[in-house]
Amino acid sequence: MGHAGAAAAAVRYLRSGRAPAPVEALPRPELRCVGEDERAPVDPAEFRRVLGGFATGVTVITAPAGPDEETPAGFACQSFSSLSLDPPLVAFMVGRTSTTWPRIARAGVFCVNVLAGHQGGLCRSFAVSGADKFAGVAHDPAPVSGSPRLAGALAWIDCTVHAVHTGGDHLIVVGRVEALGTGDEEAEPLLFHRGRFR
């Protein structure tokens, strides 16, 4: 049985009713410093160089503005993945020092915007800190969370925060998918490889 067959069998088992009850979302962990015992004996520059050989898609994670905020929240993210089919879960990774993550955490919801090949400039504007990232950016509210859904994106995934786990100097954010859709399905994706857009 190949990977596809094993995955299909797992889904059939989960849907059969014999699977354990759904696991409740874990409490959000407190932010803390990375301990010395967590540091790997690998040179960070070499780590980046080698892992840069893995081409990734590029997304922008957005959340609606809070009651005391003038603009929505958003940041460029290439550490995004689908996680589970049943229930539908996705995950993204964000640095513990991110100034945008606390705003998304307070909102408790987010939208993943999968960028198209022509949106490299948009990605760069969401990669900076401190500026109004939404100035001049066309968007509308995602149907469930109200998070910004960026015009021209290949796909959007509207989520609620399901769980947050620690992962070294990053947090692993798991989102439960509430709604999703596609934009121009003929467009090419924006890829990041060896420090450059492709």
C-alpha positions as a Markdown table, in Angstrom:
| # | Residue | x | y | z |
|---|---|---|---|---|
| 1 | Met | 0.0 | 0.0 | 0.0 |
| 2 | Gly | 1.5 | 3.4 | -1.0 |
| 3 | His | 1.2 | 6.7 | 0.7 |
| 4 | Ala | -2.1 | 7.5 | -1.1 |
| 5 | Gly | -3.6 | 4.2 | -0.1 |
| 6 | Ala | -2.5 | 4.6 | 3.5 |
| 7 | Ala | -4.0 | 8.1 | 3.7 |
| 8 | Ala | -7.3 | 6.9 | 2.2 |
| 9 | Ala | -7.4 | 4.0 | 4.7 |
| 10 | Ala | -6.8 | 6.4 | 7.5 |
| 11 | Val | -9.6 | 8.7 | 6.3 |
| 12 | Arg | -12.0 | 5.7 | 6.0 |
| 13 | Tyr | -11.1 | 4.7 | 9.6 |
| 14 | Leu | -11.7 | 8.2 | 11.0 |
| 15 | Arg | -15.0 | 8.4 | 9.2 |
| 16 | Ser | -16.1 | 5.0 | 10.4 |
| 17 | Gly | -16.9 | 6.3 | 13.9 |
| 18 | Arg | -14.3 | 4.0 | 15.6 |
| 19 | Ala | -11.9 | 6.9 | 16.0 |
| 20 | Pro | -11.5 | 8.6 | 19.4 |
| 21 | Ala | -13.4 | 11.8 | 20.1 |
| 22 | Pro | -12.0 | 14.9 | 18.5 |
| 23 | Val | -9.1 | 16.4 | 20.5 |
| 24 | Glu | -9.9 | 19.8 | 22.1 |
| 25 | Ala | -7.7 | 22.7 | 21.1 |
| 26 | Leu | -4.6 | 23.1 | 23.3 |
| 27 | Pro | -4.2 | 26.3 | 25.3 |
| 28 | Arg | -2.0 | 28.9 | 23.7 |
| 29 | Pro | 1.5 | 28.7 | 25.2 |
| 30 | Glu | 3.2 | 31.5 | 26.9 |
| 31 | Leu | 6.0 | 33.2 | 24.9 |
| 32 | Arg | 9.4 | 32.5 | 26.3 |
| 33 | Cys | 13.1 | 32.7 | 25.4 |
| 34 | Val | 14.7 | 29.8 | 23.5 |
| 35 | Gly | 16.7 | 27.8 | 26.1 |
| 36 | Glu | 20.4 | 26.9 | 25.6 |
| 37 | Asp | 19.4 | 23.2 | 25.6 |
| 38 | Glu | 17.1 | 23.9 | 22.6 |
| 39 | Arg | 19.9 | 25.3 | 20.4 |
| 40 | Ala | 21.2 | 23.0 | 17.7 |
| 41 | Pro | 24.9 | 22.7 | 17.0 |
| 42 | Val | 24.4 | 23.9 | 13.4 |
| 43 | Asp | 25.6 | 27.2 | 12.0 |
| 44 | Pro | 22.5 | 29.4 | 11.3 |
| 45 | Ala | 23.9 | 30.6 | 7.9 |
| 46 | Glu | 24.5 | 27.1 | 6.8 |
| 47 | Phe | 21.0 | 26.1 | 8.0 |
| 48 | Arg | 19.5 | 28.9 | 5.9 |
| 49 | Arg | 21.6 | 28.0 | 2.9 |
| 50 | Val | 20.7 | 24.3 | 2.8 |
| 51 | Leu | 17.0 | 24.8 | 3.6 |
| 52 | Gly | 16.9 | 27.5 | 1.0 |
| 53 | Gly | 17.1 | 24.7 | -1.6 |
| 54 | Phe | 13.5 | 23.8 | -0.7 |
| 55 | Ala | 11.2 | 25.9 | -2.9 |
| 56 | Thr | 8.1 | 27.1 | -1.1 |
| 57 | Gly | 4.9 | 28.8 | -2.0 |
| 58 | Val | 4.3 | 32.3 | -0.5 |
| 59 | Thr | 1.3 | 33.4 | 1.5 |
| 60 | Val | 0.1 | 36.5 | 3.3 |
| 61 | Ile | -1.6 | 35.8 | 6.6 |
| 62 | Thr | -4.2 | 38.4 | 7.6 |
| 63 | Ala | -6.5 | 39.2 | 10.4 |
| 64 | Pro | -9.2 | 41.8 | 11.0 |
| 65 | Ala | -8.4 | 45.0 | 13.0 |
| 66 | Gly | -9.2 | 44.8 | 16.7 |
| 67 | Pro | -11.4 | 47.3 | 18.5 |
| 68 | Asp | -8.5 | 49.6 | 19.3 |
| 69 | Glu | -6.7 | 49.2 | 15.9 |
| 70 | Glu | -7.0 | 51.3 | 12.8 |
| 71 | Thr | -5.8 | 48.8 | 10.3 |
| 72 | Pro | -5.9 | 45.0 | 9.8 |
| 73 | Ala | -2.9 | 42.8 | 10.6 |
| 74 | Gly | -0.9 | 40.9 | 8.1 |
| 75 | Phe | 2.5 | 39.4 | 7.4 |
| 76 | Ala | 4.2 | 37.5 | 4.6 |
| 77 | Cys | 4.7 | 33.8 | 5.3 |
| 78 | Gln | 6.3 | 31.0 | 3.4 |
| 79 | Ser | 6.1 | 28.5 | 6.2 |
| 80 | Phe | 2.5 | 27.3 | 5.5 |
| 81 | Ser | 1.1 | 23.9 | 5.0 |
| 82 | Ser | -2.1 | 21.9 | 4.8 |
| 83 | Leu | -2.3 | 19.6 | 7.9 |
| 84 | Ser | -5.4 | 17.5 | 8.1 |
| 85 | Leu | -8.4 | 16.7 | 5.9 |
| 86 | Asp | -10.8 | 15.6 | 8.6 |
| 87 | Pro | -11.1 | 17.9 | 10.4 |
| 88 | Pro | -9.8 | 20.4 | 7.9 |
| 89 | Leu | -6.7 | 22.0 | 9.4 |
| 90 | Val | -3.8 | 24.1 | 8.1 |
| 91 | Ala | -0.7 | 25.3 | 9.8 |
| 92 | Phe | 1.7 | 28.2 | 9.6 |
| 93 | Met | 4.9 | 29.1 | 11.5 |
| 94 | Val | 5.6 | 32.5 | 12.9 |
| 95 | Gly | 8.6 | 33.9 | 14.8 |
| 96 | Arg | 8.2 | 34.4 | 18.5 |
| 97 | Thr | 9.4 | 38.0 | 18.0 |
| 98 | Ser | 6.8 | 38.9 | 15.4 |
| 99 | Thr | 4.9 | 42.1 | 16.2 |
| 100 | Thr | 2.0 | 41.0 | 14.0 |
| 101 | Trp | 1.3 | 37.6 | 15.6 |
| 102 | Pro | 0.0 | 39.0 | 18.9 |
| 103 | Arg | -2.7 | 40.9 | 16.9 |
| 104 | Ile | -3.7 | 37.7 | 15.0 |
| 105 | Ala | -3.7 | 35.8 | 18.3 |
| 106 | Arg | -6.1 | 38.4 | 19.9 |
| 107 | Ala | -8.4 | 38.2 | 16.9 |
| 108 | Gly | -8.4 | 34.4 | 17.1 |
| 109 | Val | -9.0 | 34.2 | 13.4 |
| 110 | Phe | -7.0 | 34.6 | 10.2 |
| 111 | Cys | -7.1 | 34.2 | 6.4 |
| 112 | Val | -4.3 | 32.6 | 4.4 |
| 113 | Asn | -3.8 | 34.4 | 1.0 |
| 114 | Val | -1.9 | 32.2 | -1.5 |
| 115 | Leu | 0.0 | 34.7 | -3.7 |
| 116 | Ala | 0.2 | 34.5 | -7.5 |
| 117 | Gly | 3.4 | 34.9 | -9.5 |
| 118 | His | 2.9 | 38.6 | -10.2 |
| 119 | Gln | 2.5 | 39.5 | -6.5 |
| 120 | Gly | 6.1 | 39.6 | -5.5 |
| 121 | Gly | 5.8 | 43.4 | -4.7 |
| 122 | Leu | 2.8 | 42.7 | -2.5 |
| 123 | Cys | 4.8 | 40.1 | -0.6 |
| 124 | Arg | 7.6 | 42.5 | 0.0 |
| 125 | Ser | 5.3 | 45.1 | 1.4 |
| 126 | Phe | 3.9 | 42.6 | 3.9 |
| 127 | Ala | 7.4 | 41.5 | 4.9 |
| 128 | Val | 8.3 | 44.9 | 6.4 |
| 129 | Ser | 7.5 | 46.0 | 9.9 |
| 130 | Gly | 6.0 | 49.2 | 11.2 |
| 131 | Ala | 4.4 | 50.4 | 7.9 |
| 132 | Asp | 0.7 | 50.4 | 6.9 |
| 133 | Lys | 0.9 | 47.2 | 4.9 |
| 134 | Phe | -2.7 | 47.6 | 3.6 |
| 135 | Ala | -2.2 | 51.1 | 2.1 |
| 136 | Gly | -3.4 | 50.8 | -1.5 |
| 137 | Val | -4.0 | 47.1 | -1.3 |
| 138 | Ala | -7.4 | 45.9 | -2.6 |
| 139 | His | -9.1 | 43.4 | -0.4 |
| 140 | Asp | -12.5 | 42.4 | 0.9 |
| 141 | Pro | -13.6 | 40.5 | 4.1 |
| 142 | Ala | -13.4 | 36.8 | 4.2 |
| 143 | Pro | -16.9 | 35.3 | 4.7 |
| 144 | Val | -16.5 | 33.9 | 8.2 |
| 145 | Ser | -13.6 | 35.7 | 10.0 |
| 146 | Gly | -13.8 | 39.0 | 8.2 |
| 147 | Ser | -10.0 | 38.8 | 7.7 |
| 148 | Pro | -8.7 | 40.6 | 4.6 |
| 149 | Arg | -9.0 | 38.5 | 1.5 |
| 150 | Leu | -6.4 | 40.0 | -0.9 |
| 151 | Ala | -7.4 | 40.7 | -4.5 |
| 152 | Gly | -5.5 | 38.7 | -7.1 |
| 153 | Ala | -4.5 | 35.9 | -4.8 |
| 154 | Leu | -4.6 | 32.3 | -6.2 |
| 155 | Ala | -6.5 | 31.0 | -3.2 |
| 156 | Trp | -7.8 | 32.0 | 0.2 |
| 157 | Ile | -8.4 | 30.0 | 3.3 |
| 158 | Asp | -10.5 | 31.5 | 6.1 |
| 159 | Cys | -9.7 | 30.0 | 9.6 |
| 160 | Thr | -10.1 | 30.1 | 13.3 |
| 161 | Val | -7.1 | 29.5 | 15.6 |
| 162 | His | -7.4 | 25.9 | 16.7 |
| 163 | Ala | -4.1 | 25.4 | 18.6 |
| 164 | Val | -0.6 | 27.0 | 19.0 |
| 165 | His | 2.5 | 24.9 | 19.7 |
| 166 | Thr | 6.1 | 26.0 | 20.5 |
| 167 | Gly | 8.8 | 25.1 | 18.0 |
| 168 | Gly | 12.2 | 26.6 | 18.9 |
| 169 | Asp | 12.2 | 30.3 | 18.0 |
| 170 | His | 8.9 | 29.9 | 16.2 |
| 171 | Leu | 5.3 | 29.1 | 17.0 |
| 172 | Ile | 3.3 | 26.6 | 15.1 |
| 173 | Val | -0.2 | 27.9 | 14.6 |
| 174 | Val | -2.9 | 25.4 | 13.6 |
| 175 | Gly | -6.0 | 26.8 | 12.1 |
| 176 | Arg | -9.4 | 25.1 | 11.5 |
| 177 | Val | -10.7 | 25.9 | 8.0 |
| 178 | Glu | -14.1 | 27.5 | 8.0 |
| 179 | Ala | -14.3 | 28.6 | 4.4 |
| 180 | Leu | -12.0 | 28.6 | 1.3 |
| 181 | Gly | -11.9 | 29.4 | -2.4 |
| 182 | Thr | -9.8 | 30.1 | -5.4 |
| 183 | Gly | -9.1 | 33.1 | -7.6 |
| 184 | Asp | -7.5 | 32.9 | -11.0 |
| 185 | Glu | -6.8 | 29.1 | -11.3 |
| 186 | Glu | -4.8 | 29.7 | -14.5 |
| 187 | Ala | -2.2 | 32.0 | -12.8 |
| 188 | Glu | 1.2 | 30.8 | -11.8 |
| 189 | Pro | 2.1 | 30.6 | -8.1 |
| 190 | Leu | 4.7 | 32.9 | -6.4 |
| 191 | Leu | 7.6 | 30.7 | -5.3 |
| 192 | Phe | 10.5 | 31.4 | -3.1 |
| 193 | His | 13.8 | 29.5 | -3.7 |
| 194 | Arg | 17.4 | 30.3 | -2.6 |
| 195 | Gly | 16.5 | 33.8 | -1.4 |
| 196 | Arg | 14.7 | 34.9 | -4.5 |
| 197 | Phe | 11.2 | 34.8 | -6.0 |
| 198 | Arg | 10.7 | 32.5 | -8.9 |
